[in-house]
Amino acid sequence: MRLLALAILAIVSMSAAGPARAQKYDPAFPFCMNVVEWGGSPHPDCSYYTLAQCRASAAGLGFSCDANPYYAGAIAAPERRERRHRRGY
């Protein structure tokens, strides 16, 4: 009986969660082009490292470029520079 109740509880909790949505913005790139295809819904194309690169791709197409709101930033840590101290003998 407990196993049946546990199975019902698991099925109800999984069905109540709803479908997962795909992430539209790629956090690896700082700029996105807003693409509007004819007869389709608008979607972002987040695959640009610079604003100039995005604008060059959007030129003549009527698309616009914006900063990626989910950009994760640079992942690499800044370099540590060692200081050498002189000893006064």
TAPE-V18095 format. One record per residue. N is the residue number from 1. RES is the residue in one small letter. SS is DSSP state (@ for helix, = for strand, . for the rest). PSI is psi in radians with two decimals (none if undefined). OMEGA is omega in whole degrees, -180 to 180 (* if undefined). Layout:
n=N res=RES ss=SS psi=PSI omega=OMEGA
n=N res=RES ss=SS psi=PSI omega=OMEGA
This chain:
n=1 res=m ss=. psi=-0.72 omega=179
n=2 res=r ss=@ psi=-0.65 omega=180
n=3 res=l ss=@ psi=-0.70 omega=178
n=4 res=l ss=@ psi=-0.75 omega=179
n=5 res=a ss=@ psi=-0.71 omega=178
n=6 res=l ss=@ psi=-0.69 omega=178
n=7 res=a ss=@ psi=-0.73 omega=178
n=8 res=i ss=@ psi=-0.74 omega=178
n=9 res=l ss=@ psi=-0.71 omega=179
n=10 res=a ss=@ psi=-0.73 omega=180
n=11 res=i ss=@ psi=-0.74 omega=-180
n=12 res=v ss=@ psi=-0.74 omega=-179
n=13 res=s ss=@ psi=-0.59 omega=178
n=14 res=m ss=@ psi=-0.63 omega=-180
n=15 res=s ss=@ psi=-0.39 omega=180
n=16 res=a ss=@ psi=-0.29 omega=-176
n=17 res=a ss=. psi=-0.59 omega=180
n=18 res=g ss=. psi=2.95 omega=-178
n=19 res=p ss=. psi=2.58 omega=177
n=20 res=a ss=. psi=2.48 omega=179
n=21 res=r ss=. psi=2.51 omega=179
n=22 res=a ss=. psi=2.57 omega=179
n=23 res=q ss=. psi=2.28 omega=-177
n=24 res=k ss=. psi=-0.50 omega=-174
n=25 res=y ss=. psi=2.28 omega=176
n=26 res=d ss=. psi=2.06 omega=-177
n=27 res=p ss=. psi=-0.04 omega=-179
n=28 res=a ss=. psi=-0.25 omega=-176
n=29 res=f ss=. psi=2.38 omega=-175
n=30 res=p ss=. psi=-0.26 omega=-177
n=31 res=f ss== psi=2.54 omega=-180
n=32 res=c ss== psi=2.51 omega=173
n=33 res=m ss== psi=2.28 omega=179
n=34 res=n ss== psi=1.84 omega=-175
n=35 res=v ss== psi=2.22 omega=177
n=36 res=v ss=. psi=1.85 omega=180
n=37 res=e ss=. psi=2.56 omega=-178
n=38 res=w ss=. psi=2.18 omega=179
n=39 res=g ss=. psi=0.05 omega=-180
n=40 res=g ss=. psi=3.13 omega=180
n=41 res=s ss=. psi=2.60 omega=180
n=42 res=p ss=. psi=2.54 omega=177
n=43 res=h ss== psi=2.62 omega=179
n=44 res=p ss== psi=2.57 omega=173
n=45 res=d ss== psi=1.64 omega=-176
n=46 res=c ss== psi=1.46 omega=180
n=47 res=s ss== psi=0.57 omega=-176
n=48 res=y ss== psi=2.36 omega=-180
n=49 res=y ss=. psi=-0.50 omega=-179
n=50 res=t ss=. psi=2.75 omega=178
n=51 res=l ss=@ psi=-0.64 omega=178
n=52 res=a ss=@ psi=-0.69 omega=178
n=53 res=q ss=@ psi=-0.72 omega=179
n=54 res=c ss=@ psi=-0.79 omega=-179
n=55 res=r ss=@ psi=-0.60 omega=178
n=56 res=a ss=@ psi=-0.64 omega=178
n=57 res=s ss=@ psi=-0.54 omega=-178
n=58 res=a ss=@ psi=-0.19 omega=-176
n=59 res=a ss=. psi=2.25 omega=178
n=60 res=g ss=. psi=-0.11 omega=-179
n=61 res=l ss=. psi=-0.24 omega=-179
n=62 res=g ss=. psi=0.26 omega=179
n=63 res=f ss=. psi=2.81 omega=178
n=64 res=s ss== psi=2.79 omega=-180
n=65 res=c ss== psi=2.46 omega=179
n=66 res=d ss== psi=2.90 omega=174
n=67 res=a ss== psi=2.51 omega=179
n=68 res=n ss=. psi=2.06 omega=-179
n=69 res=p ss=. psi=-0.27 omega=-179
n=70 res=y ss=. psi=0.36 omega=-179
n=71 res=y ss=. psi=2.23 omega=-177
n=72 res=a ss=. psi=-0.28 omega=-179
n=73 res=g ss=. psi=3.14 omega=180
n=74 res=a ss=. psi=2.34 omega=-177
n=75 res=i ss=. psi=-0.51 omega=-176
n=76 res=a ss=. psi=2.43 omega=178
n=77 res=a ss=. psi=2.57 omega=178
n=78 res=p ss=. psi=2.61 omega=-179
n=79 res=e ss=. psi=2.49 omega=176
n=80 res=r ss=. psi=2.28 omega=178
n=81 res=r ss=. psi=2.25 omega=180
n=82 res=e ss=. psi=2.39 omega=177
n=83 res=r ss=. psi=2.34 omega=176
n=84 res=r ss=. psi=2.18 omega=-179
n=85 res=h ss=. psi=2.40 omega=177
n=86 res=r ss=. psi=2.41 omega=176
n=87 res=r ss=. psi=2.28 omega=178
n=88 res=g ss=. psi=1.78 omega=180
n=89 res=y ss=. psi=none omega=*
